[in-house]
Amino acid sequence: MISIRYKALIPMGLLAGLLLTIVAIAVFALSQVMTINQSLAGRYYEIEEIRQIEVGVSKLVIPFISYLETG
């Protein structure tokens, strides 16, 4: 016959194991999200640099286009 102590300890042990598993998965997921966030932040600065080049080129080209349009 199983004593009351084991009837209480077995479910608590299973719940503790499940909780530890969930915590481990959450820590892993958080580390993955942080890695993705850093990658996206790096991409943002690359895109911003390209946008600045595009703005600079358009500032050089627009006067020529307006001159060609107006004659």
C-alpha positions as CSV (number, residue, x, y, z in Angstrom):
1,M,0.0,0.0,0.0
2,I,1.3,3.5,-0.9
3,S,1.6,5.8,2.1
4,I,0.2,9.3,2.1
5,R,3.7,10.8,2.0
6,Y,4.3,9.2,-1.4
7,K,0.8,10.1,-2.7
8,A,1.7,13.7,-2.0
9,L,5.4,13.6,-3.1
10,I,4.9,12.0,-6.4
11,P,2.5,14.6,-7.9
12,M,4.6,17.4,-6.4
13,G,7.7,15.9,-7.9
14,L,6.0,15.6,-11.3
15,L,4.8,19.2,-11.1
16,A,8.2,20.4,-10.1
17,G,9.8,18.6,-13.0
18,L,7.2,20.1,-15.4
19,L,7.9,23.5,-14.0
20,L,11.6,23.2,-14.4
21,T,11.1,22.0,-18.0
22,I,8.9,25.0,-18.7
23,V,11.5,27.4,-17.2
24,A,14.3,25.8,-19.3
25,I,12.2,26.2,-22.4
26,A,11.4,29.8,-21.5
27,V,15.1,30.7,-20.9
28,F,16.0,29.1,-24.3
29,A,13.3,31.0,-26.1
30,L,14.3,34.2,-24.5
31,S,17.9,33.7,-25.6
32,Q,16.7,33.0,-29.2
33,V,14.6,36.2,-29.1
34,M,17.5,38.3,-27.9
35,T,19.7,36.9,-30.7
36,I,17.0,37.7,-33.3
37,N,16.6,41.2,-31.8
38,Q,20.3,41.9,-32.1
39,S,20.3,40.7,-35.7
40,L,17.3,42.9,-36.6
41,A,19.0,45.9,-34.9
42,G,22.1,45.4,-37.1
43,R,19.9,45.2,-40.2
44,Y,18.2,48.4,-39.2
45,Y,21.5,50.3,-39.2
46,E,22.4,48.8,-42.6
47,I,19.1,49.9,-44.0
48,E,19.5,53.3,-42.6
49,E,22.9,53.7,-44.2
50,I,21.5,52.7,-47.5
51,R,18.6,55.2,-47.1
52,Q,21.1,57.9,-46.4
53,I,23.0,57.1,-49.6
54,E,19.7,57.1,-51.5
55,V,18.8,60.5,-50.1
56,G,22.3,61.9,-51.1
57,V,22.0,60.5,-54.6
58,S,18.5,61.9,-55.0
59,K,19.8,65.4,-53.9
60,L,22.4,65.2,-56.6
61,V,20.1,63.9,-59.4
62,I,16.9,66.0,-58.7
63,P,18.4,69.3,-59.9
64,F,19.4,67.7,-63.2
65,I,16.0,66.1,-63.7
66,S,14.2,69.4,-63.0
67,Y,16.6,71.2,-65.4
68,L,15.7,68.7,-68.1
69,E,12.0,69.1,-67.5
70,T,12.0,72.9,-67.5
71,G,14.5,73.3,-70.2
